[in-house]
Amino acid sequence: MPSPLSTLNRIISSLRSNLGGITQYVFLSVSIFSGFCIHHMFAEYVGSKAGTYGPSMLPTLAAQNDRVWIASKYRYGRGVEVGDMVSFGHPCVPGEVAIKRVAGMPGDFVMRDVYQDGNDTMLQVPEGHCWVLGDNLTESRDSRTYGPIPLGLVKGKVVAKYKFSPFQFEWFRNNLQRPAPVE
């Protein structure tokens, strides 16, 4: 019969050998968790990349295979102006993200059905919303279809596009100029 002291030594030895495995497991878990946190923080506060699909932003963005950089600094519509391209959570398809050009900000007046059925109804963009249009108006589902989008859905501003083969990179600039104030 083993002595209580030898049994205790055997238990301590077993714990020490298993503790190395537990330490490695804890270290691996903390590393993975830290990686997710860093990725989340980067995507939320710096930016993210996305692919394009669909013809609504032709010719600015290809129907597929263009990659875009979305700056999160403009999240919730902060600093966004008419003429900027934004990425936003699709108001009709949960989980989907869309890219369109801003045509009106809160308080602006916009034509509701420009280039669709000839209805020239003008409306004012409500507070906390923006009016978005695709560059390819005949092939775009945009605010003419689903109305103004809440600024809370804006994930960021599309600031660049790039391709890998051959490598091409292009910054987007908003070339619209504010009209001179009326005196």
matplotlib code that plots the C-alpha trace (Angstrom):
import matplotlib.pyplot as plt

x = [0.0, 1.5, 2.1, 0.0, 3.1, 3.9, 0.3, 0.4, 3.7, 2.2, -0.8, 1.4, 3.6, 0.5, -0.9, 2.5, 2.6, -1.0, -0.5, 1.8, -1.0, -3.5, -1.2, -0.8, -4.5, -5.1, -2.4, -3.9, -7.4, -6.2, -4.3, -7.3, -9.6, -7.1, -7.0, -10.7, -10.7, -8.0, -9.9, -13.1, -11.5, -9.7, -12.9, -15.0, -12.6, -10.2, -11.8, -12.6, -12.6, -15.4, -16.1, -18.5, -21.3, -24.2, -24.4, -25.9, -22.6, -21.3, -19.1, -17.5, -17.4, -17.3, -20.2, -17.8, -14.2, -13.6, -12.4, -13.2, -11.8, -14.5, -13.3, -15.1, -14.4, -17.6, -19.8, -23.4, -23.0, -20.5, -18.7, -20.5, -21.5, -23.6, -21.5, -19.7, -20.1, -21.2, -21.6, -24.7, -26.8, -29.4, -32.8, -34.8, -32.4, -31.1, -27.4, -26.7, -24.5, -24.9, -22.8, -24.5, -23.8, -25.3, -27.7, -29.2, -28.5, -31.0, -33.0, -32.0, -34.7, -34.5, -36.4, -38.1, -38.4, -35.7, -35.2, -37.8, -41.4, -41.2, -42.9, -41.1, -42.2, -39.8, -39.4, -37.3, -34.9, -35.9, -33.6, -31.3, -31.6, -29.9, -31.0, -28.8, -28.7, -26.7, -24.5, -26.2, -29.8, -31.6, -30.1, -30.2, -32.4, -31.9, -33.8, -36.2, -37.3, -36.9, -36.9, -34.4, -32.0, -31.3, -27.8, -27.5, -27.2, -24.2, -21.1, -18.6, -17.5, -16.0, -12.6, -10.7, -10.9, -8.2, -7.5, -4.7, -3.9, -2.5, -2.3, -4.3, -5.3, -7.5, -8.6, -12.1, -12.6, -15.8, -15.6, -18.9, -18.5, -20.9, -22.7, -21.8, -24.1, -26.9, -26.7]
y = [0.0, 3.3, 5.9, 9.0, 11.1, 9.2, 9.5, 13.2, 13.5, 11.6, 13.9, 17.0, 15.6, 14.9, 18.4, 19.9, 18.0, 18.8, 22.4, 22.9, 21.8, 24.0, 27.0, 26.4, 26.1, 29.3, 31.2, 30.0, 31.0, 34.5, 34.9, 34.0, 36.2, 39.1, 38.6, 38.9, 42.0, 43.6, 42.8, 44.1, 47.4, 47.8, 47.2, 49.5, 52.4, 52.3, 50.6, 47.4, 45.9, 44.6, 43.2, 44.6, 42.8, 44.0, 46.6, 49.5, 51.4, 51.0, 52.5, 53.7, 50.2, 47.0, 44.6, 42.1, 41.7, 45.2, 45.5, 48.6, 50.2, 51.5, 54.1, 53.6, 57.2, 58.1, 55.6, 56.7, 59.4, 61.5, 63.8, 62.3, 64.8, 64.7, 63.0, 60.5, 56.8, 55.0, 51.4, 50.7, 47.9, 47.2, 48.4, 45.6, 42.6, 42.1, 41.1, 42.5, 45.5, 47.9, 50.7, 53.7, 57.4, 60.0, 62.3, 64.1, 64.7, 65.7, 68.8, 68.5, 68.4, 65.5, 64.3, 61.0, 59.2, 60.8, 58.7, 56.1, 56.8, 60.5, 61.4, 64.5, 64.5, 66.4, 65.5, 66.7, 64.2, 63.7, 64.4, 61.5, 60.1, 60.3, 59.7, 57.3, 56.5, 54.0, 55.5, 53.3, 54.6, 52.1, 49.1, 50.3, 49.6, 52.6, 55.3, 55.6, 52.0, 51.9, 55.6, 57.5, 55.4, 56.0, 57.4, 54.7, 52.1, 53.8, 51.7, 54.0, 55.9, 54.1, 55.9, 53.7, 50.7, 48.1, 45.0, 42.5, 41.2, 43.4, 45.5, 48.7, 51.2, 54.3, 56.9, 58.3, 62.0, 63.9, 66.4, 68.1, 71.7, 73.5, 76.3, 79.9, 81.4, 83.5, 87.1]
z = [0.0, -1.1, 1.6, 1.7, 1.0, -2.2, -3.3, -2.7, -4.6, -7.5, -7.6, -7.5, -10.3, -12.4, -11.8, -12.8, -16.1, -16.9, -15.9, -18.9, -21.2, -19.4, -19.6, -23.4, -23.8, -21.8, -23.8, -27.1, -26.0, -24.9, -28.2, -30.3, -28.3, -28.6, -32.3, -32.6, -30.4, -32.5, -35.8, -34.4, -33.2, -36.6, -38.6, -36.3, -36.0, -39.0, -41.9, -43.7, -47.2, -49.3, -52.7, -55.3, -57.0, -59.2, -61.9, -59.9, -59.5, -63.1, -64.4, -61.1, -59.7, -61.7, -61.4, -59.7, -58.8, -57.6, -54.0, -52.1, -48.9, -46.5, -44.0, -40.7, -39.6, -41.6, -39.7, -39.0, -41.8, -39.8, -42.3, -45.3, -48.0, -51.2, -53.9, -51.5, -51.9, -48.7, -47.6, -45.5, -44.2, -46.8, -45.4, -47.2, -46.9, -43.4, -43.3, -46.8, -47.4, -50.3, -51.8, -53.3, -53.8, -51.5, -53.4, -50.5, -46.8, -44.0, -45.1, -48.8, -51.5, -54.0, -57.0, -56.0, -59.4, -61.6, -64.7, -63.8, -64.6, -65.3, -62.0, -60.9, -57.2, -55.0, -51.4, -48.5, -46.9, -43.2, -40.3, -39.5, -43.1, -46.5, -50.0, -52.0, -55.7, -57.8, -60.6, -63.1, -62.5, -64.8, -63.0, -59.4, -56.5, -54.2, -52.3, -55.3, -54.3, -50.5, -49.6, -47.5, -45.4, -41.8, -41.2, -38.5, -41.2, -42.8, -42.1, -43.7, -46.8, -49.8, -50.2, -52.6, -54.9, -55.8, -57.8, -57.3, -60.8, -62.1, -59.0, -59.4, -56.7, -57.1, -54.5, -54.8, -54.6, -54.3, -57.1, -56.3, -55.1, -52.8, -54.5, -53.6, -51.0, -52.4, -51.3]

ax = plt.figure().add_subplot(projection="3d")
ax.plot(x, y, z, "-o")
ax.set_aspect("equal")
plt.show()
